[in-house]
Amino acid sequence: MTDTALFSLLLILVAPVAGSFLGVVIDRLPRGISVVAPRSACRSCGTILGARDLVPVLSYLRRRGRCRTCGAAIPPALLYTEIAATASAVLAVIVGDTPLQMALIALVLWLLWTLALIDLFHFRLPDPLTAPLFLAALAYAWLYGDPALALSGAAIGAGSFLLLRLVYSALRHREGLGLGDVKLMAGLGALVPPTDLPLLVLVAALSALVAAALTRGGWTADRPIPFGVALCAAGALVWLARVVLP
C-alpha cells in the first residue's frame, strides 16, 4: 500500500471522530463553554457519557438516538455532523492528489460545515472558526494556488460585505449583515478567485431565498435568515469546482 493510499484510509477512519468533536464545538462554542472540559454528558439528566456512548455513528444508531439513562432524544445534528465529516474526508480523498492536499481540503470542508450549523442554530459565525478558515485558505493558496490572488479575493470579499453592511445600516437603521458574515467572506474570498465571488454570492443568495420561501412562515423582509449557511454551501461548491476543474 502506498503512502498516499494509507493516508487516505487513515483520513477516512479519523473523520467520524473529527465529526464527533465538531459536534461538541457546535453545541458548546456558541454557549461560551469550553470544548475540552467538562466531559460530554446528557443535556437532560446530566449523566456522563462513557466510551461506549461516544463511538461515532454507531453509538447513536445502537441507542436509536436516545440517552441510555433517561431516554431523552439526542440531537440528530450530532449524527449528521459525524456523517458529513466522513463524507467530506471521502470527497477530499477523491479530489486531492497528495496527502497534504487531502488534509487541507477535508479541514476546509469541516470548518465550513461547522460554521454552517452554528449559524443555522444560533445565527452566529464565531471568530474561532472563521479565523482558521481564513488561514487554511491561505495555506491552500500558498501550496496549490496564488497567495497574492487569495489575499486580493479575501480583501474584495470582506470589503464588499463590510460596505454592504454599512450601507444597509445607514439606510434601514438596523443591522442587515453581521460581522461574522464579513469575516466568513474573507475566508471564502481567499478560497476562490475574485472573478468567482459574484457567482458564489449569487448562488448563496438564491439558495437562501428559496430555502426561506419553502420553510414554515415563508420569506418576509423582517425575517432573519442564516445567510452564513448559504455562503458556506456555495463557497464549498464553487471552490471544489475550481479544484476539480482549475
C-alpha positions in Angstrom: 0.0 0.0 0.0 1.4 3.4 -1.0 1.8 6.2 1.5 -1.0 8.2 -0.2 -3.4 5.2 -0.1 -2.5 4.6 3.6 -3.1 8.3 4.4 -6.4 8.2 2.5 -7.6 5.3 4.6 -6.5 6.9 7.9 -8.2 10.2 7.0 -11.5 8.4 6.3 -11.2 6.4 9.6 -10.4 9.5 11.6 -13.1 11.6 10.0 -16.0 10.3 12.2 -14.0 11.1 15.3 -13.3 14.6 13.9 -17.1 14.9 13.3 -17.9 13.9 16.8 -15.5 16.6 18.1 -17.1 19.2 15.7 -20.5 18.2 17.2 -19.1 19.3 20.6 -17.9 22.5 19.1 -21.3 23.2 17.5 -23.0 22.6 20.8 -20.6 24.4 23.2 -18.9 27.2 21.4 -22.0 29.4 20.9 -22.8 28.9 24.6 -19.3 30.0 25.7 -18.4 26.6 27.1 -15.0 25.0 26.7 -14.9 22.4 24.0 -12.4 20.4 26.1 -13.9 20.3 29.5 -16.2 19.2 31.2 -16.7 15.7 29.8 -19.6 15.1 27.5 -22.9 14.5 29.3 -26.6 14.1 28.6 -28.2 17.6 28.4 -31.4 16.2 30.1 -30.2 14.1 33.0 -26.5 15.1 33.3 -25.2 11.5 33.0 -21.5 11.5 32.0 -21.1 9.7 28.7 -18.8 6.7 28.7 -16.7 5.3 25.9 -19.5 3.1 24.6 -21.7 6.2 24.2 -19.1 8.1 22.2 -18.4 5.7 19.3 -19.1 7.9 16.3 -22.3 7.0 14.4 -22.6 3.5 15.9 -23.5 4.7 19.4 -26.3 6.9 18.1 -27.7 4.1 15.9 -27.4 1.5 18.7 -29.3 3.8 21.2 -31.7 4.8 18.4 -30.9 8.4 19.1 -31.8 8.2 22.8 -29.9 8.6 26.1 -29.3 5.2 27.6 -30.2 6.6 31.1 -33.2 8.8 30.7 -34.3 8.1 27.2 -34.1 11.8 26.1 -33.6 12.4 22.4 -30.0 13.1 21.3 -29.9 16.0 18.8 -29.7 14.4 15.3 -27.3 17.2 14.3 -24.5 15.2 16.1 -25.1 12.2 13.9 -25.3 14.4 10.8 -22.0 16.0 11.7 -20.2 12.7 12.0 -21.6 11.5 8.7 -20.8 14.9 7.0 -17.3 14.8 8.3 -16.8 11.3 6.9 -18.3 12.3 3.5 -16.0 15.3 3.4 -13.0 13.1 4.0 -14.1 10.8 1.2 -14.5 13.7 -1.1 -11.1 15.1 -0.1 -9.5 11.7 -0.9 -11.3 11.7 -4.3 -10.4 15.3 -5.2 -6.9 15.6 -3.6 -3.7 14.4 -5.2 -1.4 14.3 -2.2 -1.9 13.6 1.5 -1.4 17.3 2.4 -3.9 18.5 -0.2 -6.4 15.9 1.0 -5.9 17.0 4.6 -6.4 20.7 3.7 -9.5 20.0 1.7 -11.0 18.0 4.5 -10.1 20.7 7.0 -11.8 23.4 5.0 -14.9 21.4 4.4 -15.1 20.5 8.2 -14.8 24.2 9.1 -17.5 25.2 6.6 -19.9 22.5 7.8 -19.3 23.6 11.4 -19.8 27.3 10.7 -23.0 26.5 8.7 -24.6 24.5 11.5 -23.7 27.1 14.2 -25.2 29.9 12.0 -28.3 27.7 11.4 -28.9 27.1 15.1 -27.6 30.2 16.7 -27.2 32.9 14.0 -23.6 33.3 14.8 -20.3 32.8 12.9 -17.7 32.6 15.7 -14.2 34.1 15.3 -12.5 30.8 16.5 -13.8 29.2 13.3 -13.7 32.0 10.7 -10.1 32.7 11.5 -8.9 29.1 11.0 -10.9 29.0 7.8 -9.0 32.1 6.5 -5.7 30.6 7.5 -6.5 27.3 5.9 -7.5 29.1 2.7 -4.2 31.0 2.7 -2.2 27.8 3.3 -4.0 26.1 0.4 -3.3 29.1 -1.9 0.3 29.1 -0.8 0.8 25.5 -1.7 -1.6 25.0 -4.7 -2.6 28.4 -6.0 -1.6 32.1 -5.9 -1.2 33.7 -2.4 -1.5 37.2 -3.8 -4.7 36.3 -5.6 -6.1 34.8 -2.4 -5.3 37.9 -0.4 -7.0 40.0 -3.1 -10.1 37.8 -3.0 -10.2 38.0 0.8 -10.0 41.8 0.7 -12.7 42.0 -2.0 -15.0 39.5 -0.3 -14.7 41.0 3.2 -14.6 44.6 1.9 -17.7 44.3 -0.2 -19.7 42.7 2.6 -18.5 45.3 5.0 -19.6 48.1 2.6 -22.9 46.4 2.2 -23.3 46.1 6.0 -22.6 49.8 6.4 -24.9 51.0 3.6 -27.8 48.8 4.8 -27.3 50.1 8.3 -27.3 53.7 7.2 -30.4 53.2 5.0 -32.5 51.0 7.2 -31.1 51.9 10.7 -30.7 48.3 11.7 -28.1 45.5 11.1 -28.6 43.6 7.9 -25.3 41.6 7.9 -23.3 40.6 10.9 -19.6 41.0 11.2 -19.4 37.2 11.2 -20.5 37.2 7.5 -17.8 39.8 6.7 -15.1 37.6 8.3 -16.5 34.5 6.6 -16.2 36.2 3.3 -12.5 36.8 4.0 -12.0 33.1 4.1 -14.2 32.3 1.2 -12.6 35.1 -0.8 -9.2 33.5 -0.2 -10.5 30.2 -1.4 -11.9 31.2 -4.8 -10.6 33.6 -7.4 -12.0 37.2 -7.2 -13.8 36.6 -10.5 -15.8 33.7 -8.9 -17.0 35.8 -6.0 -20.1 37.2 -7.8 -21.1 33.7 -8.7 -20.6 32.5 -5.1 -22.7 35.3 -3.7 -25.4 34.8 -6.3 -25.7 31.1 -5.6 -25.8 31.8 -1.9 -28.5 34.5 -2.2 -30.7 32.4 -4.5 -30.5 29.3 -2.3 -31.1 31.3 0.9 -34.2 32.9 -0.6 -35.6 29.6 -1.9 -34.9 27.8 1.4 -36.6 30.7 3.3 -39.6 30.6 1.0 -40.0 26.8 1.4 -39.8 26.9 5.2 -42.7 27.5 7.6 -43.8 31.1 7.6 -42.2 31.8 4.2 -39.9 34.7 3.5 -40.6 38.2 4.8 -38.4 41.3 4.8 -38.2 41.2 8.6 -37.4 37.6 9.0 -33.8 36.8 9.9 -32.0 34.4 7.5 -28.9 32.5 8.5 -27.1 33.6 5.4 -23.8 32.1 6.5 -25.3 28.6 5.8 -25.9 29.5 2.2 -22.5 31.2 1.9 -20.7 28.1 3.3 -22.5 25.8 0.9 -22.0 28.0 -2.1 -18.4 28.5 -1.2 -17.7 24.8 -0.9 -19.4 24.1 -4.3 -17.6 26.9 -6.2 -14.2 26.1 -4.5 -14.4 22.3 -5.2 -15.4 23.0 -8.8 -12.2 25.1 -9.1 -10.1 22.3 -7.5 -11.5 19.7 -9.9 -11.7 22.0 -13.0 -9.0 24.6 -12.5 
